[in-house]
């Protein structure tokens, strides 16, 4: 179950955003039951997508709730607009 949180970052804020996520969001997300992995991806249009992988839907939903609250409290000056969150099952997966 990967929840995804997607805000847009302000130009020039990548390093600070990464630092805050490592120090703040990861401990909050990884503490949720069923946590398996966490990824943050920067797109060329300054969109930031965080993907958390959980082994149950309840954990994914709880992670989204925690992540959105944490983003509101800690990343406001580094983001443009509101973060959104979704959760759903993985339908394609492969590992090298």
C-alpha positions in Angstrom: 0.0 0.0 0.0 1.9 3.1 -1.1 0.5 6.4 0.0 1.8 9.3 -2.0 2.1 13.0 -0.9 2.7 15.5 -3.6 3.4 19.2 -3.1 5.5 21.6 -5.3 8.7 23.0 -3.9 10.0 26.5 -4.2 13.0 26.9 -6.5 16.3 26.6 -4.6 14.8 24.8 -1.6 15.8 21.2 -2.5 18.6 20.8 0.1 16.6 22.3 2.9 13.5 20.3 2.0 15.6 17.1 1.9 17.1 17.9 5.3 13.8 18.6 7.0 12.2 15.4 5.5 15.1 13.3 6.7 15.0 14.7 10.2 11.2 15.1 10.6 9.0 13.2 8.3 10.9 9.9 8.1 10.8 9.3 11.9 7.0 10.1 11.9 6.2 7.9 8.8 8.5 5.0 9.7 6.9 4.7 13.2 3.6 3.6 11.6 2.7 -0.1 11.8 3.3 -1.8 8.5 6.0 0.6 7.3 8.3 -0.9 4.6 10.0 1.9 2.6 10.0 5.6 2.0 11.1 7.5 -1.2 11.1 11.1 -2.2 11.3 12.1 -5.9 11.9 15.5 -7.4 10.5 16.1 -10.8 11.7 18.7 -13.3 8.7 20.9 -12.7 9.6 21.2 -9.0 7.0 18.7 -8.0 8.0 16.7 -5.0 6.5 13.2 -4.6 6.9 11.2 -1.4 6.1 7.5 -1.7 5.7 5.4 1.4 5.3 1.6 1.1 3.2 -0.2 3.8 2.0 -3.8 4.1 -1.5 -2.7 5.0 -4.0 -0.1 3.9 -4.6 1.2 7.5 -0.9 2.0 7.9 -0.8 3.8 4.5 -3.8 6.0 5.5 -2.3 6.8 8.9 1.0 7.7 7.2 -0.8 10.1 4.9 -2.6 11.7 7.8 0.6 12.2 9.7 2.6 13.4 6.7 0.0 16.0 5.7 -0.1 17.4 9.3 3.7 17.4 9.5 4.0 19.2 6.1 1.5 21.9 7.2 3.5 22.5 10.4 7.0 22.2 9.0 7.4 22.8 5.2 5.1 25.8 4.5 7.8 28.3 3.5 9.4 25.8 1.2 6.3 24.8 -0.7 4.0 26.4 -3.3 0.4 25.5 -2.7 -1.1 22.6 -0.7 0.2 19.1 -0.4 -2.2 16.3 -1.5 -2.2 12.7 -0.5 -3.5 9.4 -2.0 -3.3 5.8 -1.1 -3.8 2.6 -3.1 -2.5 -0.8 -3.9 0.6 -1.5 -5.9 -0.4 -2.9 -9.3 3.0 -3.3 -10.9 6.3 -4.0 -9.1 9.7 -5.3 -9.9 13.1 -5.3 -8.3 16.4 -5.7 -10.1 
